[in-house]
Structures are given as C-alpha cells and as structure tokens.
Amino acid sequence: MKAIILYCSRTGNTENLVHRICRTIPADTLKVEPREPYGSYISSVLRVRKERKNNIIPEALTPAPDLAGYDLVFVGFPIWFNDIPAFFGSFLLRCNLRKKTVIPFSTSTNSTILNSLTTLKRICPDSILKYPFAHITLKRSDTSGWLSLLKTSCGAG
C-alpha cells in the first residue's frame, strides 16, 4: 500500500509525529502551509478566534496534490479551538480523497480528536476513516502502541 502524509504544523509537534510515522510506514509527505502565516502563539490564538467568530475560512498556500497513486492518506494537524485548523480543512476539501483510507492524527496539549473527526467526516464523506489518533501531551498518549497497530494493520510489518 502506498501512503502519503498531508499535514500542517505550526510549532513542529505534528511534524515530529510525521517523522515517527515515516520510520514505521514508508510514506511521502506534504506539509500544508497557510497563505498567510499565523505567527506567534498569541497572535495565532487571536487570529483563529476572529476567524471562527466571523466564519472566515483562510486559504492554504499549498496546492492540492494528485492522490491517484496512493491507497493510504494520513492527515495530521494540531487541534485549534477543539477542531481541525480551518485552512487545513479547506485544503483537504480540494483533495480527491474519494475511496481513500484516511488515517487522521492530531497533536495537542489537552484536547481530543473527536470534534475533528466530525469535521473530517463532513470534508471527506466518501473516504474510509481509520485508526484516528490524538497525541495529547498532558495524557502521555501511547504513540508507540498506535504506530505498532499501523505497522501491523497497514501491511508495513
């Protein structure tokens, strides 16, 4: 099975998890950037709050890739205000994820991936969502156990 990881990472936490996944399952990677960078933590929080309040969906700078040759599409993102970053969601809407196995993973200090899964089901209704994972720093998430499950389940082991 050929895999690609589509991800966004403002602080590097999600990107670090991407590297761990790639050591377990060979995968191409594509980092998705917002058209306008978010900057520092405080400016990011203020901007995202304003975007959510005013229903603003910012654009991604990264063009949608051709996913025709991929069976597995990992989507990785930090949790922002209890959900997927809006610019990343709008990017995923431009990707053809139809009939793809999508493996979502998130990073956060203390938030789960549950709201993001609802958003992802809306964004890619014709995809198969499997093995969602939230790396929650304060809960010491079992990243190694999740990676072992992926290695076994996705045919990399």
Stockholm file with secondary structure:
# STOCKHOLM 1.0

chainA/1-157         MKAIILYCSRTGNTENLVHRICRTIPADTLKVEPREPYGSYISSVLRVRKERKNNIIPEALTPAPDLAGYDLVFVGFPIWFNDIPAFFGSFLLRCNLRKKTVIPFSTSTNSTILNSLTTLKRICPDSILKYPFAHITLKRSDTSGWLSLLKTSCGAG
#=GR chainA/1-157 SS CCEEEEECCSSSHHHHHHHHHHHHSCCEEEECCBSSCCCSHHHHHHHHHHHHHTTCCCCBSSCCCCCTTCSEEEEEEECBTTBCCHHHHHHHHTSCCTTCEEEEEEEESSCCSHHHHHHHHHHCTTSEECCCEEEEGGGTCCHHHHHHHHHHHTTCC
#=GC SS_cons         CCEEEEECCSSSHHHHHHHHHHHHSCCEEEECCBSSCCCSHHHHHHHHHHHHHTTCCCCBSSCCCCCTTCSEEEEEEECBTTBCCHHHHHHHHTSCCTTCEEEEEEEESSCCSHHHHHHHHHHCTTSEECCCEEEEGGGTCCHHHHHHHHHHHTTCC
//
